[in-house]
Every structure is written in C-alpha cells, then in structure tokens.
C-alpha cells in the first residue's frame, strides 16, 4: 500500500502490484474548519498585582460603563474616590480621598500636573470623557518621580493616543435638562514613525431649571469649547516623543433666575455669578535610549496660561496664572532587571496674579528639585521602592520628601502592601475657597498671610 499525503488535502492510498508501471495520485481538498476568533475583554476596573504602589486601574471598558461626560463623573462607581459639589451655585466639584479634600490629591494628565492652581475648582470638568483612555488611582504617597505633592493619593489620566485609538470617533449627547454635547476624535497616520490626533469637545446647557422654586438655578448655565492636537513620533528606534497643545474656553452663569433673565437691566440688585475661563497648554514627553547600554533618559515639559474673570454677587475676582513644569528622569538597570535606579531633576514655576474687588495679590514660587529612586524585585514575590527627593521653594525654603513602598505576594491571590512617606503642598487661598465668595455679600478687605508651617 502506497500512501500520498499533502498539507490541506485528503490522503490517497493505492495498492501496488507487479503489473503497475505508472502511479497517479489524486488528492482532494481536505475539509477545513471555519475561522475561529477568541475574544477577551479586560475588566472595567482592576488592581495591579505587579505595582508595589496600591494602584487601581479604570480601563476604557470601565469608562464605557459610566455615563461620564467628564473626569468629575468618572468616579461614580469608584469606592476610593468621592466627588461632591463644593459650590452648588457655580457647579464646582471636588474629589475626596482618604477623608481629605482633593487639594491633597495630586491630579496628573499623562504624568504631568494639569488641574491644580486656578483650575482646582473646575479642572475636573476640563477633561471630557471620550478623550480618556484609562485612569490610574493610587492611595497614599506616590512615587517621588512625579513630585512632592501627593499626600492622600495620586490620580493619573491617560488620554487617547494617535497610534492606538480609533481612526475616527463621533459622539453626540442630549438630555431632557437641555445639555447638548458633541465630541469628535480623529487621527492621521502620516507614516509609520509619525502620527497626529485631533480631539474636539463642545458642550452647552442653556435651559433654566428651578425645580424647588427657591428662585436660584438648580444647574448653572455652561458653554465649553475644548481642543487638543497631539503628535507622536519615533526616530531611528532610539527617540520617541509626544508633543501637543490644548485650548479651552468656558463660560458659567448661575445665581437667581431673574438675574439670568434680565442681568443686563437689573444690575447688582440680585445675586448672580459669571465665570469666564480661557486656558492654553503646551506639553511634550520625549524619551532617549542610550545605545549599547541599559540606560535611558526621559524628559517631560509642560506650560500653561490660565485666565479667569469672574463675578460672585458683588465680589469681583479676576486671576491670571503662568505655570511651567519640567522633569528629567534618568533610568538604568543595575546588573539585571531585579535592580533598577531612577534619578533626575525637576523644576516648577507658579506665577499668580489675583484681584479681589480692590485688592490685588501676587504669588510667585520657583521650585527646583532633585530626586532618586531605587526599585528591587525578587522572584515576582517581593518588591521594594525606596525614594528620596530634595526641593527648594523660593518662598518656604528647602524640604525633603522620603517615601517607601513595599509589596509581598503571599499567594497568587493574596498580597500585602505597605507605604510610608511625606507630602507637601502650598495653598492658593482664594482659588481654593471660591465657594466662600458666594456666602459673603461683599468683601471689604482680605488679608492673606503665609507661613512655612
């Protein structure tokens, strides 16, 4: 018996005897199964079992389960972060973590400070939901690489990337309260090493609602235009970078219903608020791989200009902020991947000019700093992060920030974590207490005092 076989065909068997001088095989196509595709969806939320720092991840799947129009509405199903109104008249929202106000939590956009300073009260509404790729939430003091500010925790938001997101995305939304919102995301791949992305958000709410008949608007009237253009590039597989710009324009109106309807004619007889915000941002993240070594250098740079003109009853509050942030991080692997060290330097400039009625206030802080961090891994069971940074504040002097994080996997499903460290922040008295202006009819004089303590 002579058997012939070939991949993709049925075997053919011929009986051979002495009379056969020529053999011909006829192979028929074999039966093939239809294509089988295996899908797996990531969990909407999960806690990283690798990171020594307790970090909760909200994935894109998790964001899709929430009716979130912006970052402030993305924590409704999250037990770690609470969001509440700090000022019902203007609609300002603030997060709470570990029992403390959100100013003690460091908010980052792709590892860059973005929603602090004058954006403290309304910054959570400056990040539309369809722009977000994921959110990482860590409790307690975070890594020293990102600064000295995280005390109760750190929240980092990752936006959609040009090389990874959908080619075109369109979303529109409207509800019975009169809110209308439109989002457009589009990416353009110029070549394998260069891509760009445009993110556009427009929303408005112009319906006057007073369901409890107290003569005040239940929801402030808002109009927001938000735009981002970002680029990703790669050069010779040695340099990777992301750069981009953001532009935001927002207007808020609230207070008594009659003030909104006739504010041009009533003057200041009724209570009302008017807040106009305009913000410009530039950011860049560039990484360099040092050839023939286990070392790399990463640079982060961000700058923003924030203008706010506002009226709270008879209180006029106008403010301007210039902010610059720079961070250079050197990373090296020592002997093997079990030992890693990060070191670098950072610089931050906060320049405030505020006017409250007839009083003006200046605040300027220059904060250069240096830092180092050692990471140790043992058989994927034990992890240790030991960090230390030293910063010099032009107003408050030099201060040190030590931090320690450890993790031990008892079993595959049982993990013990511990962390300890310090965190610092400087207060922006007026910007962080906007709600008080809605209580007092008219500030005659405000005296601000600052101390190192």
C-alpha positions as CSV (number, residue, x, y, z in Angstrom):
1,X,0.0,0.0,0.0
2,X,1.4,3.4,-1.0
3,X,0.0,6.4,0.7
4,X,0.4,10.0,-0.5
5,X,-0.3,13.0,1.8
6,X,0.0,16.7,1.5
7,X,-1.0,19.5,3.8
8,X,-4.5,20.7,3.2
9,X,-5.5,17.6,1.2
10,X,-7.0,14.2,2.0
11,X,-4.6,11.2,1.9
12,X,-4.8,9.0,-1.2
13,X,-3.9,5.3,-0.9
14,X,-3.0,3.0,-3.8
15,X,-2.4,-0.8,-3.8
16,X,0.7,-1.6,-5.6
17,X,1.3,-4.9,-7.5
18,X,3.8,-6.1,-10.2
19,X,1.6,-5.1,-13.1
20,X,1.6,-1.4,-12.3
21,X,4.3,0.6,-14.1
22,X,2.9,4.2,-13.6
23,X,1.2,5.6,-10.5
24,X,-1.1,8.6,-10.4
25,X,-2.4,10.1,-7.2
26,X,-5.5,12.3,-7.0
27,X,-5.6,14.4,-3.9
28,X,-8.8,16.1,-2.9
29,X,-9.1,19.2,-0.8
30,X,-9.5,18.4,2.9
31,X,-12.3,19.7,5.0
32,X,-11.4,22.9,6.7
33,X,-13.0,24.4,9.8
34,X,-14.2,27.9,9.7
35,X,-12.1,30.6,11.2
36,X,-12.2,30.7,15.0
37,X,-11.7,34.0,16.7
38,X,-11.2,34.2,20.5
39,X,-12.1,37.5,22.2
40,X,-11.2,38.6,25.7
41,X,-12.4,41.8,27.3
42,X,-10.4,43.5,30.0
43,X,-12.1,44.1,33.3
44,X,-13.6,47.5,33.8
45,X,-11.6,48.0,37.0
46,X,-8.7,46.1,38.4
47,X,-5.9,46.5,41.0
48,X,-2.4,45.9,39.6
49,X,-0.7,42.9,41.2
50,X,2.7,44.0,39.9
51,X,3.0,47.6,41.0
52,X,4.2,47.9,44.6
53,X,2.2,51.0,45.0
54,X,-1.5,50.3,45.5
55,X,-3.0,51.3,42.2
56,X,-6.5,50.9,40.9
57,X,-6.9,51.0,37.1
58,X,-10.1,52.1,35.3
59,X,-9.8,50.8,31.8
60,X,-11.6,52.1,28.7
61,X,-14.1,49.3,29.2
62,X,-14.8,50.6,32.7
63,X,-15.2,54.2,31.4
64,X,-17.8,53.0,28.8
65,X,-19.9,51.6,31.6
66,X,-20.2,55.0,33.2
67,X,-22.4,57.9,31.9
68,X,-19.4,60.1,32.3
69,X,-19.3,63.4,30.3
70,X,-16.0,64.4,32.0
71,X,-13.5,63.4,34.6
72,X,-15.6,64.5,37.5
73,X,-18.3,62.0,36.6
74,X,-15.9,59.1,36.1
75,X,-15.7,58.2,39.8
76,X,-19.4,57.5,40.5
77,X,-18.8,53.7,40.8
78,X,-15.4,54.0,42.5
79,X,-15.1,53.3,46.2
80,X,-11.7,55.0,46.5
81,X,-12.7,58.5,45.3
82,X,-15.7,60.6,46.3
83,X,-16.9,63.6,44.2
84,X,-19.1,66.3,45.7
85,X,-20.3,69.8,44.9
86,X,-18.3,72.4,46.7
87,X,-20.3,75.3,45.3
88,X,-23.8,74.5,44.1
89,X,-24.3,77.9,42.5
90,X,-21.4,77.6,40.1
91,X,-21.4,73.8,39.9
92,X,-17.8,73.4,41.1
93,X,-16.9,69.8,42.0
94,X,-14.1,68.5,44.2
95,X,-12.8,65.0,44.9
96,X,-12.2,63.5,48.4
97,X,-9.8,60.7,49.1
98,X,-9.0,59.2,52.5
99,X,-11.2,61.7,54.1
100,X,-9.3,64.8,52.9
101,X,-10.2,67.4,50.2
102,X,-9.0,67.0,46.7
103,X,-6.3,69.6,47.0
104,X,-4.3,67.0,48.9
105,X,-4.5,64.6,46.0
106,X,-2.1,65.0,43.1
107,X,-4.0,65.2,39.8
108,X,-2.0,64.4,36.6
109,X,-2.7,64.2,32.9
110,X,-0.2,61.7,31.5
111,X,2.1,62.2,34.5
112,X,2.1,66.0,34.2
113,X,0.3,68.4,36.7
114,X,-2.7,69.8,34.9
115,X,-5.6,70.6,37.1
116,X,-4.1,72.5,40.0
117,X,-3.8,76.2,40.8
118,X,-6.6,78.2,39.3
119,X,-8.1,75.0,37.7
120,X,-8.6,73.5,41.2
121,X,-12.4,74.1,41.3
122,X,-13.4,73.4,37.7
123,X,-10.5,71.4,36.3
124,X,-12.3,68.1,36.7
125,X,-14.8,69.3,34.0
126,X,-11.9,70.3,31.7
127,X,-11.2,66.6,30.7
128,X,-14.1,65.2,28.5
129,X,-14.9,61.5,29.0
130,X,-14.5,60.5,25.3
131,X,-10.9,61.7,25.4
132,X,-9.8,59.4,28.2
133,X,-8.2,56.1,27.6
134,X,-7.7,55.0,31.3
135,X,-7.4,56.3,34.8
136,X,-4.9,55.1,37.5
137,X,-5.7,55.8,41.2
138,X,-3.2,55.2,43.9
139,X,-3.7,55.8,47.6
140,X,-1.2,57.4,49.9
141,X,2.1,59.0,48.9
142,X,3.1,58.2,45.3
143,X,6.5,57.9,43.6
144,X,9.0,60.8,44.1
145,X,9.4,60.9,40.3
146,X,6.2,62.9,39.9
147,X,6.9,65.5,42.6
148,X,6.3,66.1,46.3
149,X,2.6,67.0,46.3
150,X,0.7,63.7,46.7
151,X,-0.4,63.3,50.3
152,X,-3.6,61.2,50.3
153,X,-3.1,59.8,46.8
154,X,-2.5,60.4,43.1
155,X,-4.8,60.3,40.1
156,X,-3.3,60.0,36.6
157,X,-5.4,60.2,33.4
158,X,-4.2,58.8,30.2
159,X,-5.7,60.3,27.0
160,X,-6.2,58.5,23.7
161,X,-3.0,58.1,21.6
162,X,-2.7,58.7,17.9
163,X,-1.2,55.2,17.2
164,X,-3.6,53.2,19.3
165,X,-7.0,54.8,19.2
166,X,-9.8,54.6,16.6
167,X,-9.3,56.4,13.2
168,X,-12.5,58.4,13.6
169,X,-14.8,58.8,16.5
170,X,-18.0,60.8,16.7
171,X,-20.3,61.1,19.7
172,X,-23.2,63.4,20.5
173,X,-25.4,63.6,23.6
174,X,-28.5,65.4,24.7
175,X,-30.8,65.1,27.7
176,X,-34.1,66.5,29.0
177,X,-32.3,69.1,31.1
178,X,-31.1,70.8,28.0
179,X,-27.5,69.7,28.0
180,X,-26.1,69.1,24.5
181,X,-22.6,67.7,23.9
182,X,-20.6,66.7,20.8
183,X,-17.2,65.0,20.6
184,X,-15.0,64.4,17.6
185,X,-11.7,62.4,17.7
186,X,-9.7,61.7,14.6
187,X,-6.2,60.5,13.9
188,X,-3.9,60.8,10.9
189,X,-1.1,58.4,10.3
190,X,1.4,60.3,8.2
191,X,4.0,57.5,8.1
192,X,5.0,54.5,10.3
193,X,7.0,56.9,12.5
194,X,4.7,59.9,12.7
195,X,1.1,60.3,13.6
196,X,-1.2,63.1,14.8
197,X,-4.6,63.3,16.5
198,X,-7.3,65.9,17.0
199,X,-9.7,65.9,19.9
200,X,-12.6,68.4,19.8
201,X,-15.3,68.8,22.5
202,X,-18.2,71.3,22.5
203,X,-21.0,71.3,25.1
204,X,-23.7,73.7,26.3
205,X,-26.5,73.9,28.8
206,X,-28.8,76.9,28.4
207,X,-32.0,75.7,30.0
208,X,-33.1,77.5,33.1
209,X,-34.2,75.0,35.8
210,X,-35.6,75.8,39.3
211,X,-37.5,72.7,40.4
212,X,-37.5,73.6,44.1
213,X,-38.8,77.1,43.4
214,X,-36.1,78.8,45.6
215,X,-35.5,81.5,42.8
216,X,-32.0,80.1,42.2
217,X,-30.9,78.0,39.3
218,X,-30.6,74.3,40.1
219,X,-27.8,73.8,37.5
220,X,-25.6,76.6,36.2
221,X,-25.6,77.5,32.6
222,X,-22.4,76.5,30.8
223,X,-20.8,76.6,27.5
224,X,-17.4,74.9,26.8
225,X,-15.1,74.6,23.8
226,X,-12.1,72.3,24.3
227,X,-9.5,71.3,21.7
228,X,-6.3,69.2,21.7
229,X,-3.8,68.5,18.9
230,X,-1.1,65.9,19.7
231,X,1.7,64.3,17.8
232,X,3.6,61.1,18.2
233,X,7.0,60.4,16.6
234,X,9.8,57.9,16.5
235,X,13.3,58.5,15.2
236,X,15.6,55.5,14.4
237,X,14.1,53.4,17.2
238,X,16.2,55.5,19.6
239,X,14.0,58.5,20.2
240,X,10.3,58.5,20.9
241,X,8.2,61.6,21.7
242,X,4.8,63.1,22.2
243,X,4.0,66.8,21.9
244,X,0.8,68.7,21.8
245,X,-1.3,71.8,22.6
246,X,-4.6,72.3,24.4
247,X,-7.0,75.2,24.2
248,X,-10.1,75.7,26.4
249,X,-12.8,78.4,26.6
250,X,-15.6,78.1,29.1
251,X,-18.4,80.3,30.4
252,X,-20.5,79.7,33.5
253,X,-23.6,81.6,34.7
254,X,-25.6,81.0,37.8
255,X,-27.5,82.6,40.7
256,X,-31.1,83.9,40.8
257,X,-33.3,83.1,37.9
258,X,-34.3,86.8,37.4
259,X,-30.7,87.8,37.3
260,X,-30.0,85.4,34.4
261,X,-33.1,86.5,32.5
262,X,-32.5,90.2,32.9
263,X,-29.0,90.7,34.1
264,X,-28.4,93.5,31.6
265,X,-31.1,95.6,33.1
266,X,-31.2,94.6,36.8
267,X,-27.5,95.4,37.6
268,X,-26.4,94.2,41.0
269,X,-29.8,94.1,42.8
270,X,-30.0,90.3,42.5
271,X,-27.4,87.6,43.2
272,X,-25.6,86.1,40.2
273,X,-22.3,84.6,39.1
274,X,-20.4,85.0,35.8
275,X,-17.2,83.0,35.3
276,X,-15.2,83.2,32.1
277,X,-12.2,80.9,31.7
278,X,-9.6,80.7,29.0
279,X,-6.7,78.3,29.2
280,X,-3.8,77.5,26.9
281,X,-1.4,74.5,27.4
282,X,1.7,73.0,25.7
283,X,3.2,69.6,26.6
284,X,5.9,67.4,25.5
285,X,7.3,64.0,26.5
286,X,10.5,62.8,24.8
287,X,12.5,59.6,25.6
288,X,16.1,58.8,24.6
289,X,17.5,55.3,24.5
290,X,21.3,55.3,25.1
291,X,22.9,52.9,22.5
292,X,24.5,49.7,23.7
293,X,23.5,50.3,27.3
294,X,20.7,49.5,29.7
295,X,20.0,53.2,30.3
296,X,17.5,55.7,29.0
297,X,16.6,59.4,29.6
298,X,13.1,60.8,29.7
299,X,12.1,64.4,29.6
300,X,8.7,65.9,30.5
301,X,7.8,69.6,29.9
302,X,4.6,71.4,30.3
303,X,3.5,75.0,30.3
304,X,0.0,76.6,30.7
305,X,-1.6,80.1,30.8
306,X,-4.8,80.3,32.7
307,X,-7.1,83.4,32.7
308,X,-10.3,83.7,34.8
309,X,-12.6,86.7,35.0
310,X,-15.5,86.1,37.5
311,X,-18.3,87.8,39.4
312,X,-19.8,86.3,42.6
313,X,-22.6,88.6,43.6
314,X,-20.9,91.9,44.3
315,X,-17.5,90.2,44.6
316,X,-15.2,90.6,41.5
317,X,-12.5,88.1,41.3
318,X,-10.0,88.1,38.4
319,X,-7.0,85.9,38.2
320,X,-4.1,85.0,35.9
321,X,-1.7,82.1,36.3
322,X,1.5,81.1,34.5
323,X,2.8,77.7,35.2
324,X,5.9,75.8,33.9
325,X,6.8,72.3,34.8
326,X,9.9,70.3,33.7
327,X,11.2,66.9,34.7
328,X,14.3,65.0,33.5
329,X,14.5,61.3,34.5
330,X,17.5,59.0,34.1
331,X,16.8,55.3,34.3
332,X,19.4,52.4,34.5
333,X,19.3,48.7,35.1
334,X,21.9,47.5,37.5
335,X,23.3,44.0,36.7
336,X,19.8,42.6,35.9
337,X,16.2,43.7,35.8
338,X,15.8,43.0,39.6
339,X,17.7,46.2,40.3
340,X,16.6,49.5,38.8
341,X,17.5,53.1,39.7
342,X,15.9,56.3,38.6
343,X,17.3,59.8,39.3
344,X,16.8,63.2,37.9
345,X,15.9,66.8,38.4
346,X,12.7,68.9,38.2
347,X,11.7,72.5,38.1
348,X,8.4,74.2,38.7
349,X,7.3,77.8,38.3
350,X,3.9,79.0,39.7
351,X,3.2,82.7,39.0
352,X,-0.2,84.0,40.3
353,X,-1.8,87.4,40.0
354,X,-5.2,87.7,41.7
355,X,-7.6,90.6,42.1
356,X,-10.5,90.5,44.6
357,X,-12.5,93.7,44.4
358,X,-10.0,96.5,45.0
359,X,-7.3,94.2,46.5
360,X,-4.5,92.6,44.4
361,X,-2.2,89.7,45.4
362,X,1.0,88.4,43.8
363,X,2.4,85.0,44.4
364,X,5.4,83.6,42.7
365,X,7.1,80.3,43.5
366,X,10.2,78.8,42.0
367,X,10.8,75.2,43.0
368,X,13.9,73.4,41.6
369,X,14.5,69.8,42.9
370,X,16.5,66.6,42.6
371,X,15.4,63.0,43.3
372,X,16.5,59.4,43.3
373,X,14.6,56.1,43.5
374,X,15.7,52.5,43.8
375,X,13.5,49.6,42.8
376,X,14.1,46.0,43.8
377,X,12.2,42.9,42.6
378,X,12.6,39.4,43.9
379,X,11.1,36.5,42.0
380,X,7.9,38.5,41.4
381,X,7.1,38.0,45.0
382,X,8.7,40.9,46.8
383,X,9.0,44.4,45.6
384,X,10.6,47.4,47.2
385,X,10.6,51.1,46.1
386,X,12.8,53.5,48.1
387,X,12.7,57.1,47.0
388,X,14.1,60.4,48.2
389,X,13.8,64.0,46.8
390,X,15.0,67.4,47.9
391,X,13.3,70.6,46.8
392,X,14.0,74.2,47.3
393,X,10.9,76.5,47.4
394,X,11.8,80.2,46.8
395,X,9.1,81.2,49.4
396,X,9.3,78.4,52.0
397,X,12.9,77.1,51.7
398,X,14.3,73.6,51.5
399,X,12.4,70.5,52.3
400,X,13.0,66.7,52.0
401,X,10.5,64.1,50.8
402,X,11.3,60.4,51.7
403,X,9.0,57.7,50.5
404,X,8.9,53.9,50.9
405,X,6.7,51.3,49.2
406,X,6.8,47.5,49.6
407,X,4.7,44.6,48.4
408,X,4.8,40.9,49.2
409,X,2.7,38.2,47.4
410,X,1.8,35.6,50.0
411,X,-0.2,33.6,47.4
412,X,-1.3,34.3,43.8
413,X,-4.5,36.0,45.2
414,X,-3.2,37.4,48.5
415,X,-0.9,40.5,48.6
416,X,0.3,42.7,51.4
417,X,1.3,46.3,50.7
418,X,2.8,49.0,52.9
419,X,3.8,52.5,52.3
420,X,5.2,55.5,54.2
421,X,6.3,59.0,53.3
422,X,5.8,62.7,53.3
423,X,3.9,65.0,51.1
424,X,3.8,68.8,50.8
425,X,1.6,71.4,49.1
426,X,1.3,75.2,49.0
427,X,-2.1,76.7,49.4
428,X,-3.8,79.0,46.9
429,X,-6.1,80.7,49.4
430,X,-8.5,82.5,47.0
431,X,-8.7,79.9,44.2
432,X,-9.3,77.0,46.6
433,X,-12.1,78.8,48.5
434,X,-14.2,80.2,45.8
435,X,-17.4,78.9,47.5
436,X,-16.9,81.4,50.3
437,X,-17.5,84.3,47.9
438,X,-21.0,83.0,47.4
439,X,-21.6,83.4,51.1
440,X,-20.4,86.9,51.8
441,X,-22.2,89.7,50.0
442,X,-19.1,92.0,49.7
443,X,-15.5,91.7,50.8
444,X,-14.3,95.0,52.1
445,X,-10.7,93.8,52.7
446,X,-8.9,90.5,52.6
447,X,-5.6,89.9,54.3
448,X,-3.6,86.9,53.3
449,X,-0.8,85.6,55.4
450,X,1.6,82.8,54.5
451,X,3.9,80.8,56.8
452,X,6.2,77.8,56.2
453,X,4.2,75.7,58.7
